[in-house]
Amino acid sequence: MNLDGLILNKNKFTKMIEETVQTKQLSYLDAIVWLCEHHNIEIEEVKKYISPVIVNKLEAEARDLNYIQRLNKLPFE
């Protein structure tokens, strides 16, 4: 994938997501969607560019919003 002459990879896309979250005060999910719309990237294509760090942050946001179930762990495991 090519963005304005730049070849996109996980590291670059992660940096773009983090910068968008900071500058636009968006959630990680909203930042990804915004970047896709702004750079004409298909949402289906972006999966391969999302790093495990961003995946973890997306999961944490989803849990906070009750989109996915919280992990039930015993405190003495």
Contacts in CASP RR format, 6 or more apart in sequence:
PFRMAT RR
TARGET T0000
AUTHOR 0000-0000-0000
METHOD contacts of the structure
MODEL  1
MNLDGLILNKNKFTKMIEETVQTKQLSYLDAIVWLCEHHNIEIEEVKKYI
SPVIVNKLEAEARDLNYIQRLNKLPFE
1 7 0 8 1.000
1 8 0 8 1.000
1 41 0 8 1.000
1 45 0 8 1.000
1 49 0 8 1.000
2 8 0 8 1.000
3 39 0 8 1.000
3 41 0 8 1.000
4 39 0 8 1.000
6 12 0 8 1.000
8 49 0 8 1.000
9 49 0 8 1.000
10 48 0 8 1.000
10 49 0 8 1.000
10 50 0 8 1.000
10 51 0 8 1.000
11 51 0 8 1.000
13 35 0 8 1.000
13 46 0 8 1.000
13 49 0 8 1.000
13 50 0 8 1.000
13 51 0 8 1.000
14 50 0 8 1.000
14 51 0 8 1.000
14 53 0 8 1.000
14 54 0 8 1.000
16 35 0 8 1.000
17 28 0 8 1.000
17 31 0 8 1.000
17 32 0 8 1.000
17 35 0 8 1.000
17 50 0 8 1.000
17 54 0 8 1.000
20 26 0 8 1.000
20 31 0 8 1.000
20 34 0 8 1.000
20 35 0 8 1.000
21 27 0 8 1.000
21 28 0 8 1.000
21 31 0 8 1.000
24 31 0 8 1.000
24 34 0 8 1.000
26 34 0 8 1.000
27 61 0 8 1.000
28 54 0 8 1.000
28 57 0 8 1.000
28 58 0 8 1.000
28 61 0 8 1.000
29 58 0 8 1.000
29 61 0 8 1.000
29 62 0 8 1.000
32 46 0 8 1.000
32 50 0 8 1.000
32 54 0 8 1.000
33 43 0 8 1.000
35 41 0 8 1.000
35 46 0 8 1.000
36 42 0 8 1.000
36 43 0 8 1.000
36 46 0 8 1.000
50 58 0 8 1.000
59 68 0 8 1.000
62 68 0 8 1.000
63 69 0 8 1.000
63 70 0 8 1.000
63 71 0 8 1.000
END
